[in-house]
Amino acid sequence: MFAEHPHRRELNDEVHARPPLRIEGPAVVLHLACLRMAEDPGGERDLRYIADLARHHGAPAPDPASRYGILPRGETQLKWELHTEFTSYTLVMPRADLGADAARWADLPPDALTLAAQCPGQCVVALVLEIRPDSPAGAAAHIASLFPSGDVVASSVGEGAAEIWTDFRLDAAGFGRMLMINKSLTGGRAGRMVQRLLEIETYRLMALLGLALTRRAGGTLAGLEAHLKSLIERTASLGNDGGNDDSDRLLLSELTRLAAETASLRTSTRYRLSAGNAYAELVARRLADIREGRINGLSRLSSFLDRRFTPAMRTCEAFSRRLEQLETGIDRASDMLRTRVDVNLQAQNSALLKDMESRSRVQLRIQEAVEGLSVFAITYYLIGLLKVVTEGLFPGDHGHAHQILAAIAVPIVLGAVWLGVKRLRRAIKGGS
């Protein structure tokens, strides 16, 4: 038929990935999100745990390549999902006996508590969401009593099809609590709404992991900034005092070490801060998806998060900007110091060239003097040889003819030697 790409079906089915559970009637939803351990980045340990759960309930083990699945457990359903760095478990437990006027939260069954206690990794999200039928008019005070903190936020969602109540606090057992009053949501819409609410809570806490990191690393960043300021001030003082090569090299060495420490901090925080930004964007999208409305006298979820969650994410963004500015400052300080070193080096080279030029001139003058002396020395030896020759030619001459010939030959020989030396110098210069 046609040559199919090996990933075509996987890509086509991605649009159907992670479908929401269908929730009919009142129910209790337990949602857990656990960070995977560093030694299990791919989630193999989580998949083994999920396979054990499937075998325990007589269901087939999931495909090792799968990233999500649903395990039927009698009337309950367990949906699991492998995300980039965490695994989530959503247990939906129908509760027909859960009425609108229940005065307290429903108790979690033992298997739900076992799931919460045994799921691998570090638990970041543990949320219990109750879905109750529509409450009679004027029950807002009764619902608010379920949240003893008094800091309750609520929203009308799905264009009035349901209400969401929570206080974003943990109870004595460590669970967050959220209440959804279902007014007119069908099973499919209820499942989608629950999924969005669970994602808001999950991505909110995952994003805030970046805040915890910035608080831990804030002191380190402040120390690096102070160190850079000190190095810049020392560089400026050296510029005023003239400085020296040793001090410049020492400053460069300290700047290099500071750059390495900053790079290490950037490497250790880059992923968490980038992931936090991505999670914060998902929170904003899910808040838009639930189509909030106001409940009289109470803050909406988005308003509450805008006051509490948004500033936390701005803190993370400020940390990233400070880190970028620190790296930029180190680069500029290094450039300035390297420029200073280059200028000093050029000045030293210029002085060295001037000194070499002066020495060359002295050597040239000495060479010229030596050449002048050598002309006289060669002439002296040549005249001496000429005298020996003339004495041999006129052995009995007492008129001193050989001395007269030597005297006559002195200027001739001197001129010839001088011309020869001059030509030799020209030949050497031309060859070089």
C-alpha positions as CSV (number, residue, x, y, z in Angstrom):
1,M,0.0,0.0,0.0
2,F,2.6,2.6,1.1
3,A,5.9,2.7,3.0
4,E,4.9,3.6,6.6
5,H,7.1,5.5,8.9
6,P,8.0,3.4,12.0
7,H,6.6,6.0,14.4
8,R,3.5,6.9,12.3
9,R,1.0,5.0,14.4
10,E,2.6,6.2,17.7
11,L,2.4,9.8,16.5
12,N,-1.2,9.4,15.3
13,D,-2.3,7.9,18.6
14,E,-0.6,10.6,20.6
15,V,-3.8,12.8,20.3
16,H,-5.6,10.1,22.2
17,A,-3.0,9.8,24.9
18,R,-3.9,10.1,28.6
19,P,-7.7,10.1,28.2
20,P,-9.7,11.2,31.2
21,L,-11.6,8.7,33.3
22,R,-15.4,8.8,33.1
23,I,-16.8,9.6,36.5
24,E,-20.5,8.9,37.1
25,G,-22.1,10.1,40.4
26,P,-20.5,10.9,43.7
27,A,-16.9,9.6,44.1
28,V,-13.7,10.0,46.0
29,V,-10.6,10.6,43.9
30,L,-7.1,10.0,45.3
31,H,-4.4,11.6,43.2
32,L,-0.6,11.0,43.8
33,A,2.4,12.4,41.9
34,C,5.8,11.0,42.9
35,L,9.1,12.3,41.7
36,R,11.3,9.4,40.3
37,M,14.6,8.8,42.0
38,A,17.8,9.8,40.2
39,E,18.8,6.2,39.7
40,D,15.5,5.5,37.8
41,P,15.1,8.3,35.3
42,G,13.2,6.2,32.8
43,G,10.6,4.9,35.3
44,E,11.5,1.2,35.1
45,R,11.0,0.9,38.9
46,D,7.5,2.5,38.6
47,L,6.6,0.2,35.7
48,R,7.5,-2.8,37.8
49,Y,5.4,-1.5,40.7
50,I,2.4,-0.9,38.3
51,A,2.9,-4.5,36.9
52,D,2.8,-5.9,40.4
53,L,-0.5,-3.9,41.0
54,A,-1.9,-5.3,37.8
55,R,-1.1,-8.9,38.7
56,H,-2.5,-8.4,42.1
57,H,-5.9,-7.4,40.6
58,G,-5.8,-10.0,37.8
59,A,-5.1,-7.5,35.0
60,P,-2.4,-7.9,32.4
61,A,0.9,-6.1,33.0
62,P,1.5,-2.9,31.0
63,D,3.7,-2.8,28.0
64,P,7.2,-1.6,29.1
65,A,7.0,1.0,26.3
66,S,3.7,2.4,27.4
67,R,3.5,5.8,29.2
68,Y,0.0,5.6,30.6
69,G,-2.8,3.1,31.3
70,I,-5.9,2.2,33.3
71,L,-6.2,-0.7,35.7
72,P,-9.7,-1.8,36.5
73,R,-10.1,-2.7,40.2
74,G,-13.7,-3.8,40.6
75,E,-15.8,-0.7,41.0
76,T,-12.7,1.5,41.2
77,Q,-10.3,2.5,38.5
78,L,-6.6,3.3,38.7
79,K,-5.1,5.5,36.1
80,W,-1.3,5.8,35.9
81,E,0.8,8.1,33.8
82,L,4.6,8.3,33.3
83,H,5.6,12.0,32.9
84,T,9.1,13.3,32.2
85,E,10.2,13.3,35.8
86,F,7.4,12.0,37.8
87,T,4.7,9.3,37.8
88,S,1.1,10.0,38.7
89,Y,-1.6,7.7,40.1
90,T,-5.3,8.6,40.1
91,L,-7.6,6.2,41.9
92,V,-11.3,6.9,41.3
93,M,-13.6,5.3,44.0
94,P,-17.4,5.6,43.4
95,R,-19.3,6.5,46.6
96,A,-23.0,6.3,46.3
97,D,-23.4,7.0,50.0
98,L,-21.6,10.4,49.7
99,G,-24.3,13.0,50.2
100,A,-24.3,16.7,49.6
101,D,-24.8,17.4,53.3
102,A,-22.0,15.1,54.6
103,A,-20.5,16.8,57.7
104,R,-17.0,15.3,57.2
105,W,-14.7,14.0,54.6
106,A,-15.1,10.4,53.5
107,D,-12.6,7.9,54.9
108,L,-10.1,6.5,52.4
109,P,-10.3,2.7,52.1
110,P,-7.3,0.6,53.1
111,D,-6.2,-0.1,49.6
112,A,-6.0,3.6,48.8
113,L,-3.9,4.2,51.9
114,T,-1.7,1.3,50.9
115,L,-1.3,2.8,47.4
116,A,-0.3,6.1,48.9
117,A,2.2,4.5,51.3
118,Q,3.8,2.1,48.8
119,C,4.1,4.1,45.5
120,P,7.8,4.5,44.6
121,G,9.6,7.8,44.5
122,Q,9.2,11.0,46.5
123,C,5.6,12.1,46.9
124,V,5.0,15.7,45.9
125,V,1.2,15.7,45.3
126,A,-1.2,13.8,47.5
127,L,-4.7,15.1,46.9
128,V,-8.1,13.8,47.8
129,L,-10.9,15.2,45.7
130,E,-14.5,14.5,46.6
131,I,-17.3,14.7,44.1
132,R,-20.6,15.4,45.7
133,P,-24.1,16.0,44.3
134,D,-25.6,19.4,44.1
135,S,-26.1,21.0,47.5
136,P,-29.3,22.8,48.5
137,A,-29.3,26.6,48.4
138,G,-27.5,28.3,51.3
139,A,-25.1,25.4,52.0
140,A,-22.0,27.5,51.4
141,A,-21.4,27.9,55.1
142,H,-21.7,24.1,55.6
143,I,-19.2,23.4,52.8
144,A,-16.8,26.0,54.2
145,S,-16.8,24.2,57.6
146,L,-15.0,21.3,55.9
147,F,-12.0,23.5,55.7
148,P,-11.0,24.5,59.3
149,S,-8.3,26.8,58.1
150,G,-10.9,29.4,57.1
151,D,-8.8,30.3,54.1
152,V,-11.2,28.9,51.5
153,V,-11.3,29.7,47.8
154,A,-14.0,28.6,45.5
155,S,-15.0,28.9,41.9
156,S,-17.9,28.1,39.7
157,V,-16.5,26.1,36.8
158,G,-17.7,24.8,33.4
159,E,-20.0,27.8,33.0
160,G,-21.8,27.0,36.2
161,A,-22.0,23.2,35.8
162,A,-20.0,22.6,39.0
163,E,-18.3,24.3,42.0
164,I,-14.8,23.8,43.3
165,W,-13.8,24.4,46.9
166,T,-10.4,24.1,48.5
167,D,-8.0,25.8,50.8
168,F,-4.7,24.5,49.3
169,R,-3.7,23.2,52.7
170,L,-2.7,19.7,54.0
171,D,-4.7,17.9,56.6
172,A,-3.3,15.9,59.5
173,A,-2.6,12.9,57.3
174,G,-0.7,15.0,54.8
175,F,-3.4,15.0,52.1
176,G,-4.6,18.1,50.3
177,R,-8.4,18.4,50.1
178,M,-10.6,19.6,47.3
179,L,-14.4,19.4,46.9
180,M,-16.3,19.5,43.6
181,I,-20.1,20.0,43.7
182,N,-21.4,18.5,40.5
183,K,-24.5,20.3,39.4
184,S,-24.9,19.3,35.8
185,L,-21.7,17.6,34.5
186,T,-22.1,14.4,32.7
187,G,-19.8,11.5,33.3
188,G,-17.4,12.4,30.5
189,R,-17.4,16.2,31.4
190,A,-16.9,15.3,35.1
191,G,-13.9,13.2,34.2
192,R,-12.3,15.9,32.1
193,M,-13.0,18.6,34.8
194,V,-11.4,16.4,37.4
195,Q,-8.4,15.8,35.2
196,R,-7.9,19.5,34.8
197,L,-8.2,20.2,38.5
198,L,-5.7,17.4,39.3
199,E,-3.3,18.8,36.7
200,I,-3.6,22.3,38.2
201,E,-2.6,20.9,41.6
202,T,0.1,18.7,40.2
203,Y,1.8,21.3,38.0
204,R,1.4,23.9,40.7
205,L,3.5,21.9,43.1
206,M,5.9,20.7,40.5
207,A,6.5,24.3,39.5
208,L,7.1,25.3,43.1
209,L,10.0,22.9,43.3
210,G,11.9,25.6,41.5
211,L,11.1,28.0,44.3
212,A,12.6,25.7,46.8
213,L,15.7,25.4,44.7
214,T,16.1,29.2,44.3
215,R,15.8,29.6,48.1
216,R,18.6,27.0,48.7
217,A,20.8,28.5,46.0
218,G,20.0,32.1,46.7
219,G,22.9,32.4,49.2
220,T,25.3,30.9,46.8
221,L,24.3,33.3,44.0
222,A,24.6,36.3,46.4
223,G,28.1,35.2,47.3
224,L,29.1,34.9,43.6
225,E,27.7,38.4,42.9
226,A,29.6,39.9,45.8
227,H,32.8,38.2,44.6
228,L,32.3,39.6,41.1
229,K,31.8,43.1,42.6
230,S,35.0,42.8,44.6
231,L,37.0,41.7,41.5
232,I,35.6,44.6,39.5
233,E,36.6,47.0,42.2
234,R,40.1,45.5,42.4
235,T,40.4,45.8,38.6
236,A,39.4,49.4,38.8
237,S,41.9,50.2,41.5
238,L,44.7,48.4,39.6
239,G,43.8,50.6,36.6
240,N,44.3,53.7,38.7
241,D,47.5,52.5,40.3
242,G,49.1,51.1,37.2
243,G,49.0,47.4,38.3
244,N,51.4,44.8,37.2
245,D,51.4,41.5,35.4
246,D,51.2,39.3,38.5
247,S,48.1,41.1,39.8
248,D,46.5,40.9,36.4
249,R,47.1,37.2,36.1
250,L,45.8,36.7,39.7
251,L,42.6,38.6,38.8
252,L,42.2,36.5,35.6
253,S,42.6,33.4,37.6
254,E,40.0,34.4,40.1
255,L,37.6,35.4,37.3
256,T,38.1,32.1,35.7
257,R,37.3,30.3,38.9
258,L,34.3,32.5,39.5
259,A,33.0,31.7,35.9
260,A,33.4,28.0,36.6
261,E,31.4,28.2,39.9
262,T,28.7,30.2,38.1
263,A,28.5,27.7,35.3
264,S,28.2,24.9,37.8
265,L,25.3,26.8,39.5
266,R,23.7,27.4,36.1
267,T,24.0,23.7,35.2
268,S,22.5,22.5,38.5
269,T,19.5,24.8,38.3
270,R,18.8,25.1,34.6
271,Y,16.5,22.0,34.3
272,R,14.5,22.7,37.4
273,L,13.9,26.4,36.5
274,S,13.0,25.6,32.9
275,A,10.7,22.8,34.0
276,G,9.1,25.2,36.5
277,N,8.4,27.8,33.8
278,A,6.8,25.0,31.7
279,Y,4.6,23.8,34.6
280,A,3.5,27.4,35.4
281,E,2.3,27.8,31.8
282,L,0.4,24.5,32.1
283,V,-1.3,25.8,35.3
284,A,-2.3,29.0,33.5
285,R,-3.8,27.0,30.6
286,R,-5.7,24.6,32.8
287,L,-7.2,27.5,34.8
288,A,-8.4,29.0,31.5
289,D,-9.8,25.6,30.5
290,I,-12.1,25.2,33.6
291,R,-13.8,28.6,32.7
292,E,-14.2,30.0,36.2
293,G,-17.0,32.0,37.5
294,R,-17.2,33.8,40.9
295,I,-19.0,32.5,44.0
296,N,-20.2,35.4,46.1
297,G,-17.9,36.3,49.0
298,L,-15.1,34.0,48.0
299,S,-11.9,34.3,46.0
300,R,-11.6,32.3,42.8
301,L,-8.9,29.7,42.4
302,S,-7.2,31.8,39.7
303,S,-7.3,34.9,41.9
304,F,-5.8,33.1,44.9
305,L,-3.0,31.5,42.7
306,D,-2.3,34.9,41.2
307,R,-1.6,36.3,44.6
308,R,0.4,33.4,45.9
309,F,1.6,31.2,43.1
310,T,2.5,33.9,40.5
311,P,4.9,35.8,42.9
312,A,6.7,32.5,43.6
313,M,7.3,31.9,39.9
314,R,8.4,35.6,39.5
315,T,11.0,34.8,42.2
316,C,12.3,31.9,40.1
317,E,12.4,34.1,37.0
318,A,14.3,36.8,39.0
319,F,16.8,34.1,40.1
320,S,17.3,33.1,36.4
321,R,17.8,36.8,35.4
322,R,20.3,37.4,38.2
323,L,22.2,34.3,37.1
324,E,22.3,35.5,33.5
325,Q,23.4,39.0,34.6
326,L,26.1,37.4,36.7
327,E,27.4,35.5,33.7
328,T,27.2,38.6,31.5
329,G,29.1,40.6,34.2
330,I,31.8,38.0,34.4
331,D,32.2,38.0,30.7
332,R,32.5,41.8,30.6
333,A,34.9,41.9,33.5
334,S,37.0,39.2,31.8
335,D,37.0,41.1,28.5
336,M,38.1,44.3,30.3
337,L,40.9,42.6,32.1
338,R,42.0,40.8,29.0
339,T,42.0,44.2,27.2
340,R,44.1,45.6,30.0
341,V,46.5,42.7,29.8
342,D,46.7,43.1,26.0
343,V,47.4,46.8,26.3
344,N,50.2,46.2,28.9
345,L,51.6,43.5,26.7
346,Q,51.6,45.8,23.7
347,A,53.4,48.5,25.7
348,Q,56.0,45.9,26.8
349,N,56.5,44.8,23.3
350,S,56.8,48.4,22.1
351,A,59.4,49.1,24.8
352,L,61.2,45.9,23.8
353,L,61.2,46.8,20.2
354,K,62.6,50.3,21.0
355,D,65.3,48.7,23.1
356,M,66.1,46.3,20.3
357,E,66.3,49.1,17.8
358,S,68.7,51.0,20.0
359,R,70.8,48.0,20.4
360,S,70.8,47.4,16.7
361,R,72.0,50.9,16.1
362,V,74.8,50.5,18.6
363,Q,75.7,47.2,17.0
364,L,75.7,48.8,13.5
365,R,78.0,51.5,14.7
366,I,80.3,49.0,16.3
367,Q,80.2,46.9,13.1
368,E,81.1,49.9,11.0
369,A,84.0,50.8,13.3
370,V,85.2,47.2,13.1
371,E,84.9,47.2,9.4
372,G,87.0,50.4,9.2
373,L,89.6,48.8,11.4
374,S,89.5,45.6,9.4
375,V,90.2,47.6,6.2
376,F,93.4,49.0,7.8
377,A,94.3,45.6,9.2
378,I,93.9,43.9,5.9
379,T,95.8,46.7,4.2
380,Y,98.6,46.3,6.7
381,Y,99.0,42.6,6.1
382,L,98.8,43.0,2.4
383,I,101.5,45.7,2.4
384,G,103.6,43.4,4.6
385,L,103.2,40.6,2.0
386,L,104.1,43.1,-0.8
387,K,107.3,44.0,1.0
388,V,108.3,40.4,1.3
389,V,107.7,39.9,-2.4
390,T,109.7,43.0,-3.4
391,E,112.6,42.0,-1.1
392,G,112.6,38.7,-2.8
393,L,112.6,40.3,-6.2
394,F,115.4,42.8,-5.4
395,P,117.7,41.0,-2.9
396,G,120.7,43.3,-3.3
397,D,118.9,46.5,-3.5
398,H,120.3,49.0,-1.1
399,G,118.3,51.9,-2.5
400,H,115.4,50.7,-0.6
401,A,113.3,50.3,-3.7
402,H,111.0,47.8,-2.0
403,Q,110.2,50.3,0.6
404,I,109.4,52.9,-2.0
405,L,107.1,50.4,-3.8
406,A,105.4,49.5,-0.5
407,A,104.8,53.2,0.2
408,I,103.4,53.8,-3.2
409,A,101.1,50.7,-2.9
410,V,99.6,51.7,0.5
411,P,96.9,54.0,-0.9
412,I,96.2,51.7,-3.8
413,V,95.8,48.6,-1.6
414,L,93.8,50.6,1.0
415,G,91.4,51.8,-1.7
416,A,91.1,48.3,-3.2
417,V,90.4,46.7,0.3
418,W,87.8,49.4,1.1
419,L,86.0,48.9,-2.2
420,G,86.1,45.1,-1.7
421,V,84.6,45.3,1.8
422,K,81.9,47.7,0.6
423,R,80.9,45.4,-2.3
424,L,80.9,42.4,0.1
425,R,78.5,44.3,2.5
426,R,76.2,45.1,-0.4
427,A,76.2,41.5,-1.6
428,I,75.3,40.3,2.0
429,K,72.5,42.9,2.3
430,G,71.2,42.0,-1.2
431,G,71.2,38.3,-0.3
432,S,69.4,38.8,2.9
